[in-house]
Each structure stands twice: as C-alpha cells, then as structure tokens.
C-alpha cells in the first residue's frame, strides 16, 4: 500500500517513486491511499453503479448490445464469444474519451457519478503516470505527452451472489491490454493477483484505489514494469461485489503508426526485448483474443 499524501513534497516524493517502481516491477499491482479523492465520492460512485445493476432487467436491457465500440453498453459475459467459459458478472461499459457519448446516453441513475468519476480517476492516473515516468528516468510529463491517459473506458462490474462459486469464475485470469488501470471496489473480496506461481488475495482497503500495469505499459517500458495475470473469484457472499474499472490507453499513435519500447529506455546494455507493432495489429489481437491478451506480449517478444 502506497500513501500519496506527501506526493508534492521534495522530501517524500523520491520515496513514493521508489515504492511505485518496486511494486510495478515485482507485482504489477499496488493500492494507493490519500490519493486526493474524497471517500464520499468513492462511495457515491460505488452506490450509483450498484443502483444501476439493481434495476429490473427490462430497464437495463435498453443498453444491452454485444458489439463493442463507442458509447454505452450493458452486457452479461461480455467476453463470452471469445472465452472458453462463461463467467459470473454483469457489466456497464461507457467509453469516456476521446469520443465520449452524449450525456443522455449514460443511464440517468448513475450519470452524474460516472461523469464525475471520470475526472477523479483521470487525475489519479496522471499523478501515478508521472511517478512511473520518474521511476524510469523519464521526464514526469512524458506519458501525458504521449496521450497515455486520453483514451478511457469505464466499466462498472457487478458480481452477484453465486450459489456454486466453485463451478465458475467472476472473471477469468487475464491481463489488461491497456497502459494503466484504476480500480475502485466495494468491501466484498474476490480479486486475486498472480505472484510467481501463487494466487494472492487483494483485500479491499477502505478509501483505497488499486492501480495495475497494463500490457502496453510493459511493452513501452521494455519490460521494466510488469503486466500480471489477475482474476476475480465467483462471489460466495450475499452482498454483490461492485467494482468500477477505468482503463487508460493512448489516444494518438505516433506518426509512424507503430509502437514499441521507448527509445529513451534502450541502450547497448539494454536492447529492446519487444519488436514494434502497429495499431491495427494491437487492436486485432484484442478483438480476437479478448481477455487472453497476454498472448500479444508473447507474440512480439524478440
């Protein structure tokens, strides 16, 4: 757990950078507290997403689509057609940027909270990205310059009670095919991270936010930061598990229309361990593999 309360202190900031560097190298996951977002705002966001999922099915069905794209969509087992098995959760997905939906498209029951959370999560993510840049020896604003926080998708998951949780999963093991993920969750457990050969429970921390490294960040950092497998167990509790995930990705590809490890991080002693790839290649892999996105890193490893 990393305390961001003294983020702007010249005395404390280097320690925070070191903590995030170590966590991103060894775990790929970490929790932050005192991140600047009021606990009341966190609770309002969780309650709003919960309220959406508690509506009658016919109300939620207005947003039901299977095709991924822009706008707003509600789905159950969104990865169903690309996964080997169904999983036990429902999701509300809102593409927040760079092409946000009309505000009226966002369900009224959670509209204000979704729009507000987008602002809060972006602020936290950009602060963390600055620290991640410093950990790599880059200028703090490098990731912002590369538009790494300008494409955002919010996904509000609900994991209802499962009567036979040993027979399925909440979400199967996967990595996130993005730059960075910010996760807000209620106090119902279930998230696990793979560390070495073991699955480790990520215990909810009141007022905390979970940050995890995505595949894209692992690649551009030339493997310094690790995107790790994680999953959610089927919910055995009577109370539904609610999580709000904000995925951050780049909005503008470089002029060459390809990406790979950042040149600033390469040297004769540290050559690139991944080849460059195109946006088309990156997107095609995700839409064909779904949650099995880690295969893309394997595919471009030199």
CORVEN-V725810 format. One record per residue. N is the residue number from 1. PSI is psi in degrees with one decimal (999 if undefined). OMEGA is omega in degrees with one decimal (999 if undefined). Layout:
# CORVEN-V725810
N_PSI_OMEGA / N_PSI_OMEGA
This chain:
# CORVEN-V725810
1_133.2_-174.4 / 2_126.1_-178.2 / 3_119.0_-177.7 / 4_11.0_-172.9 / 5_-28.5_-179.3 / 6_35.1_-175.3 / 7_-36.6_-175.7 / 8_5.2_179.4 / 9_122.8_178.1 / 10_-25.5_-179.4 / 11_-38.8_-174.1 / 12_-25.6_-173.6 / 13_-45.0_179.1 / 14_-35.1_178.0 / 15_-41.5_178.5 / 16_-41.9_177.0 / 17_-45.5_179.8 / 18_-39.5_179.8 / 19_-43.4_179.8 / 20_-38.8_177.0 / 21_-48.5_-178.6 / 22_-44.5_-179.4 / 23_-39.9_-177.9 / 24_-28.1_178.1 / 25_-37.4_-171.0 / 26_-33.1_-177.3 / 27_-35.4_-173.5 / 28_-2.6_-179.0 / 29_145.2_168.7 / 30_157.8_176.8 / 31_142.3_177.0 / 32_142.0_174.6 / 33_165.7_-177.1 / 34_47.8_-175.2 / 35_0.1_176.2 / 36_-7.7_177.9 / 37_127.1_-177.5 / 38_144.5_178.0 / 39_-35.9_179.1 / 40_-36.9_178.2 / 41_-38.1_176.8 / 42_-47.0_-177.6 / 43_-39.7_178.6 / 44_-39.8_179.5 / 45_-47.1_178.6 / 46_-46.8_-177.9 / 47_-35.4_179.9 / 48_-43.8_178.2 / 49_-38.8_176.4 / 50_-42.9_179.7 / 51_-38.9_176.6 / 52_-48.3_-176.2 / 53_-21.0_179.6 / 54_-5.7_178.5 / 55_158.6_175.1 / 56_149.0_-176.2 / 57_-36.2_-177.8 / 58_-25.6_176.5 / 59_-46.5_179.8 / 60_-29.1_-176.1 / 61_-19.6_177.8 / 62_-24.7_-177.6 / 63_7.4_-173.5 / 64_122.8_173.2 / 65_158.3_176.8 / 66_-22.0_-177.9 / 67_127.1_177.3 / 68_148.6_179.0 / 69_-130.2_179.6 / 70_173.1_174.3 / 71_-142.5_-175.6 / 72_136.3_177.4 / 73_145.4_173.6 / 74_135.7_-178.0 / 75_152.5_170.7 / 76_128.6_-176.3 / 77_58.5_-176.1 / 78_-27.5_-178.5 / 79_12.1_-169.7 / 80_-45.4_-173.8 / 81_-6.7_179.3 / 82_2.4_-175.8 / 83_157.5_-179.8 / 84_-18.7_-177.7 / 85_154.8_176.0 / 86_155.3_177.8 / 87_164.1_-166.6 / 88_74.2_176.2 / 89_159.2_173.0 / 90_153.9_-174.1 / 91_139.9_167.6 / 92_122.4_-176.2 / 93_130.5_-179.8 / 94_120.4_176.0 / 95_108.1_-173.1 / 96_-28.8_-176.4 / 97_152.0_9.0 / 98_-6.2_179.0 / 99_85.1_-177.0 / 100_154.9_176.7 / 101_165.3_168.4 / 102_138.6_-176.6 / 103_-35.0_-178.0 / 104_-18.1_178.5 / 105_-26.6_-180.0 / 106_131.2_-178.6 / 107_131.7_-174.8 / 108_-33.3_-174.9 / 109_-20.8_179.7 / 110_13.2_-173.0 / 111_-52.8_-177.1 / 112_-42.9_-177.1 / 113_-37.0_178.6 / 114_-46.3_-179.7 / 115_-42.1_179.6 / 116_-40.9_-178.5 / 117_-33.6_176.8 / 118_-43.8_179.2 / 119_-46.9_-179.4 / 120_-48.8_-176.4 / 121_-38.2_179.0 / 122_-41.2_178.9 / 123_-46.1_178.8 / 124_-45.8_-177.8 / 125_-41.7_-178.8 / 126_-34.2_175.3 / 127_-43.9_179.5 / 128_-39.2_179.1 / 129_-36.5_176.0 / 130_-43.0_179.6 / 131_-38.6_177.3 / 132_-38.9_176.1 / 133_-47.8_-178.9 / 134_-35.5_178.0 / 135_-26.9_178.7 / 136_-1.8_-177.1 / 137_16.7_178.5 / 138_165.4_172.3 / 139_141.4_-175.7 / 140_-32.6_-176.5 / 141_9.3_-174.7 / 142_-47.2_-177.4 / 143_-34.6_177.4 / 144_-39.6_176.7 / 145_-35.2_180.0 / 146_9.7_177.9 / 147_34.4_-176.4 / 148_-8.8_177.8 / 149_11.1_-171.4 / 150_-7.7_171.5 / 151_119.0_-172.4 / 152_137.6_174.5 / 153_127.4_175.3 / 154_131.6_176.8 / 155_118.1_177.6 / 156_105.3_-177.8 / 157_145.6_169.1 / 158_123.6_176.5 / 159_94.8_-178.1 / 160_168.4_176.8 / 161_134.3_178.1 / 162_121.5_-177.0 / 163_-23.7_178.4 / 164_71.6_-173.2 / 165_-18.4_179.7 / 166_-7.5_-176.6 / 167_-5.5_-178.4 / 168_-173.0_178.0 / 169_156.0_171.1 / 170_-53.0_169.6 / 171_136.3_-178.0 / 172_164.7_178.9 / 173_132.7_-178.2 / 174_169.7_166.4 / 175_165.6_-178.2 / 176_122.4_-176.8 / 177_52.6_-175.2 / 178_-173.6_174.3 / 179_-53.5_-173.2 / 180_150.6_177.3 / 181_135.9_172.3 / 182_124.7_-174.7 / 183_127.4_172.4 / 184_131.5_-178.0 / 185_158.1_173.0 / 186_-167.8_-171.3 / 187_8.5_176.7 / 188_122.9_-176.1 / 189_176.6_177.3 / 190_-29.6_-179.3 / 191_133.7_175.9 / 192_145.2_178.2 / 193_139.0_178.2 / 194_121.9_179.5 / 195_107.7_-171.6 / 196_-123.9_179.0 / 197_8.3_-174.9 / 198_146.8_172.3 / 199_124.9_-175.2 / 200_130.1_177.5 / 201_136.2_173.6 / 202_102.1_-175.5 / 203_131.7_177.9 / 204_136.2_177.9 / 205_119.9_179.2 / 206_127.2_179.3 / 207_-0.7_-177.5 / 208_159.3_173.2 / 209_142.4_178.4 / 210_133.2_177.3 / 211_133.0_172.9 / 212_146.2_-180.0 / 213_134.6_176.7 / 214_169.9_-179.0 / 215_-41.9_-176.6 / 216_-39.1_179.4 / 217_-35.4_175.8 / 218_-41.1_-177.5 / 219_-51.4_-175.6 / 220_-23.7_176.6 / 221_4.6_-179.4 / 222_38.6_175.4 / 223_2.1_178.3 / 224_-43.0_177.1 / 225_142.2_-171.7 / 226_128.7_170.9 / 227_117.2_-170.8 / 228_156.9_177.3 / 229_138.8_172.9 / 230_162.7_-176.6 / 231_169.6_174.9 / 232_125.9_177.8 / 233_151.2_173.7 / 234_142.5_-171.0 / 235_115.4_177.8 / 236_-8.1_-179.4 / 237_154.8_176.3 / 238_-34.0_178.4 / 239_132.6_178.7 / 240_144.8_172.4 / 241_128.4_178.8 / 242_130.9_173.9 / 243_140.4_177.5 / 244_114.3_-175.7 / 245_130.4_173.4 / 246_114.4_179.3 / 247_132.9_179.4 / 248_131.3_178.7 / 249_168.3_-179.5 / 250_144.6_-179.3 / 251_-21.8_-175.3 / 252_117.4_176.6 / 253_156.1_-179.5 / 254_163.4_-177.7 / 255_-30.1_-178.6 / 256_-6.4_-179.1 / 257_27.9_175.5 / 258_157.7_-179.7 / 259_158.2_175.9 / 260_-162.7_176.5 / 261_139.8_-180.0 / 262_132.1_-177.6 / 263_-32.3_-179.0 / 264_-19.1_-176.4 / 265_0.3_-175.7 / 266_149.9_178.2 / 267_168.7_175.7 / 268_-32.4_179.2 / 269_-24.8_-179.9 / 270_74.8_179.4 / 271_165.4_178.8 / 272_135.7_175.8 / 273_-2.2_175.5 / 274_145.0_175.3 / 275_163.4_175.5 / 276_156.3_-179.5 / 277_158.8_-178.9 / 278_163.1_177.0 / 279_-39.5_179.4 / 280_-42.5_179.9 / 281_-41.7_-179.5 / 282_-47.7_-179.1 / 283_-42.2_-179.4 / 284_-38.8_-179.5 / 285_-43.8_-178.4 / 286_-46.2_-174.9 / 287_-14.4_175.1 / 288_-34.8_-176.1 / 289_-21.9_-178.0 / 290_-131.2_-176.5 / 291_-13.1_178.0 / 292_48.3_-172.2 / 293_-19.6_-177.6 / 294_-24.4_179.4 / 295_-24.2_179.9 / 296_-41.3_177.0 / 297_-42.9_177.0 / 298_-37.5_-176.4 / 299_-34.6_-175.6 / 300_3.5_177.8 / 301_131.4_-179.1 / 302_999_999
